[in-house]
Amino acid sequence: MGNIGSMVSDRDELLAQVAYAYYHGGEGLSQIAKTLGRSVSMASRLLQEARDRNLVEIRINYPLTRLSEIEAEIEERFGIDKAHVFTQPSRIDSGEQLYRYGSLCAASIEKELREADLIGVSWGRQVNTIVSSISVNPAERPGTVVQASGASGALGDDHDGARITQRLADRLGYTARLLPSPLIVDTIHVAEVLRSSVSIISVLNLLKRANILLTSVGAPFSETSGLARSGYLSEAELDDLRTKNAAADILGFHLDRNGELLDVEINFRVIGIWPDEMRRIPNVVLAVTGIERIAAILAVLRGRYCNSLLTDRATAEALLAVAD
């Protein structure tokens, strides 16, 4: 690794060199520590800091095994252009399952993302894990990634739409256009004022011209609902949604089981591209897994809001079992 201590001028450079020595140079922590003149525990902390600062990208290329017969059945049954259904090993925990799903989704759609010059992207755990699996390889031509709905910061930074938009733009070498608004505002009047502002109009108009939109869908009353976990929905609003038989939330908007936009106040307080505007985007990619989201997925498919579906075998089979 050389005289690493005298070669660096700032901490990031030091961290990058420690990471290079460990991952590419094959040096152990004790050897790195000796070169640095530090303890092994300090070398370990530096390596961890390099990971935490995203100076190290570790990518596992899972075998891309897809289930073509199930894919064809979904495409025919729901009239969508493309379904990607991945196999599910049974011996991995939920964290690795999500990571594997994100990696396979990224491998399936990365080419389409790189061919698009205008990409919309939403928020949430599953979208985040896909974007985090896109390789860092800046394109030679310009492009833009647009935040499809307002910031959902209460979900945590990694799952927020603004962070995901910027992360995808960085990985593709594109420009990020962020939507300067919360996802859901306090009143309909505030929403109307924001939607008429020049800065938000410009972003929403960009979204309408997107080549591709990557999104997911939530089940309003499940433990996995990002909106419910974020605290955006009060008990009164949840009760109203139950009364109206809400089946799905997509980009913050709530739909009934047939994919129709519900006539509930909260839908008119959302800042983002409207569901009916999604239908005009050439390729809306719905990335979603989980048996608890079957009704939500059906609502999106029945409403014809997506062209492509990325899911796993268990979800796909459950979807086909209950489809009309």
N, C-alpha and C positions, 0 to 999 in steps of 0.2 A: 504493500500500500504506500510505501515511501514515508517521507517525513511529513505526515499529515498535519501535525500541529502547526508547522511553520508555513504551510501552503495556503491556508485558508484565511480569508479576511472577514468573514461573517459566519454566523451560526448555521444558516441554511447550507452554505458551502460545506461546512464541517459535517453536517448531518448527511448530505448527499454522498460525501466521500466515504463515510462510515457504512452507509447502505450499499454502496458499490463494492466496497471491500468484502462485505458479508455475503451479498447475493451473487455477485459476479466474480469476485476474486477468490471465493471459497475460503476466506480466512475465518477462523473461529473468534469468538468474543475475547478470549484470553490473548490472542495474537493482536487483535485490534487495540485492546486495552494497553498492551505493552508498547505498541507504536505511539499511542496517544500519551503515554505516561500517566494513565488514569487507572481506576479500578475496573474490574470486570463488570461490577454492578453499574458503574457509570457508563461503560460502553453499551450495556444492555438498555439503559435508559435513553441513550442517544439514538439507538436503533429504533426503539419504540416511538420516540419523538418524530423521527423521520417518517414513520408510518402514519402517525397522527396528523402530520402536516401535509399528507398526500404527496410526499417526495418519493414515495415508493409505490409502485403499482404492481400488485400481485394478481395475476389473472389465471384462473383455472379453466381450461378448455374442455368442458364436459362433452362426451360424444353426443352429437346431434341426432338422436334417435327419435323419429317421428312416426305417428300412427296414421298411415295414409288412408286406410279404410274409414276410420272414424272421422278424419278430416273431410273426406269426400261426402260423408253422410251429413255432417253439419253444414257444409257449403250448400248441398242440395236442399236440406230441410229448411234452412233459414234464408236462402237466397243471397249469401254473402260471397265476395270474390275469393277470399282465401281464409282457411283455418290452419293454424299450427297447433298440433296437439302433441305434447311431449310425454315420454314415459316417466314413471315415478318409481325410483328405487325405494324399497320399504325400510332400509336399514340406516336411514339418515335422520337427524333431528330436524325440528321445524326451522331452525336458523339456517342450516345447510340447504334444506329444501327450498327456502326462499332464495338463497344465493344461487343455487343451481337453476331455478326457474328464471331468474334475472339474466344469468349468463346465456341460457339457451334462447331466450327471447331476443337478447341483444344480437346474438349470432344470426338469428333469423331475419331481423329487420335492419341491420346496420347498413347493408348495401342500399336499401331504399332510402334510409335517412341521408346517406351521403350523396345520393342522386338528387335529392330535393334541395331547392335553394331557399325555401321558406317552410319552416317546421313549427307547428304548435305543440306545446307540451303542457300537461296538467300537473297534478300534485299527488302525493300519497306514497305509501310504503312500496307498493308493487312497481309503480312507475319509477320511483327512486332507485330500486335495485336494478332495473333494466338500464337506466341511464348510467349508473355507476359501473356497469359492465361493458359499456361502449369503449372501444380502444381509443387511446389518445393518439390521434393521427390527423393533424390539421390538413384540411383540404387546400388545394391550390387555387380554388376559385371562391369568390365571396358567397356568403349565405347568412341567413338570419334564423335564430330560434326565438319564438315568441311565447311569452307566458299566457296561457289560455284562460286563466281566471285569477282573481285577486289573491293576495297573500294569505296563506292559512298558517301563520307563524305559530299559533298555539299548538300545532301538531308536532312541533320540534323542528329545528333548523333543517335537518337532512330531508324531511318529507315535504318541506314547503315549496310551493311552485316557483318562487323567485330563485331559490337556491338550485333547484333542479334545472331550471331554464339556463342559468349561468353555467352550471356544470356541463350540460350537454353542449352548449355553445363552445366552451373551452375545449372539450374533447374533439369536436369537429373542426375547430378553428374558425367558427362562425361568430357573428355579432349577436349579442343577447338584447332583446327588447322586453323590458319588464313592464308589468301592469301596475301603475302606482296607486294601488287601492287595496283595502282588505277584501277578503273573499265575500263576506256578508257584512253589510253595514246596518246601522241601528234602525233606520226608517226607510220607507219607500221614497220619501222626499229626498233624503240624502242620496239614495241610489240614483234618482233621476238627475240630480245636480251633477253627480260624478260622471254619469254616462254622457252628459252634455259638455264635459270639459274637453278641451283640445287634446291634452296629453293622453286621455283614455280613449277618445274617439280614434286617434291615430293608431293606437295599438290594436283596438278591436277591428278596425278596417284592414290592418295587416293580416289578422287572423282569418278574415273572410277569404283571403287570397292564398292561404296556406296550401301547399301540395299534400301535406300529410299532418295528421294530428295524432299524438300518442296520449292515450288516456286510460283510466280504469273506471270502475263503477263500485259504489258502496251499497251495502244493505242497511237501510236506515236504523233498524232496531237491533242489529247484531253487535257483538263486542268488538268487531273489526271496523265498525263505522268510524271513519276519521272525523266526520262532523260531530258525532255524538261525543267522542273522546276529547275533541278540542274545546268543548264547552260552548260551541256556537248555538246549540239548540237548548232552549229552556224546556222544562217539563210540560208547560202549556203547549209549546210548539210540537213537542213529540206526541202529545195527546191528539192534537189536531191532525198530525200526519197519520196517526193510527186510525182516526175516524175516517180520513179520506183514503185509507188503504194504500198508503205510499209503499212502493215496491223497490224503488231505486233512487240513488242520488248520483248524478253525473255532473262533474264540474260545479257542484254545489246546488244544482237544480234537482227537484224531486219529481219523479214520474210515477204514474200508476202502473198496474200490471201489464197494460197494453202499450206502454211507452208514451202515453199522453202526459203533457205537462200539467201538474196539479194546480188547481186554483187555490193556492195557499199564499199567505202574505210573504213568507220567507223567500219564495221564488222570485219575488219582485224586489228583493233586497240584495240579490246576488250580483256581483260585478264580474262579468266574463262573457264569453261568446254564448249566445242562446242555443239551446238544443236544436231548434229547427235550422239554425245557421250551420250547424255541424253537418247536416245532410248535404250541403253544397260543397264540402271539402272532398276532393277526389279520393282520398284514402284516410279514413278514420280507423286507427288501430286500437282495438279494445284489448287490454292486457289484464287478465283477471283469473284468479284461481280461488277455490274454496266452496265447499258444498253449501255453506250458509249464504252464498251470493247467487244461488241458482235463479231465484225469482228476479233478482236485479239484472242478471245477464239476459234473461228472457225479455224483460221490459225493454232493454236497449235493442235487442234483436228485433222484437216486434215493432218497435218504433222506427226501425231502419236508420239508426244513428251511426252504425259502424259498417265498414267494408271488410275488415280483417279481425280475426279473433286469435289471441294467443292464450292458451290455457294448458292444463294437464289432463291426463287420462281420466282421473276420478271425477273431475268437474265436467268434462265433456260427456262422459257416460251418464252422469246424473242429469245433465241438461237434455240429452236425447230421451231419457226415460220419462221425463215429465212434459216434454214439448207437445203442443197440440198437433 
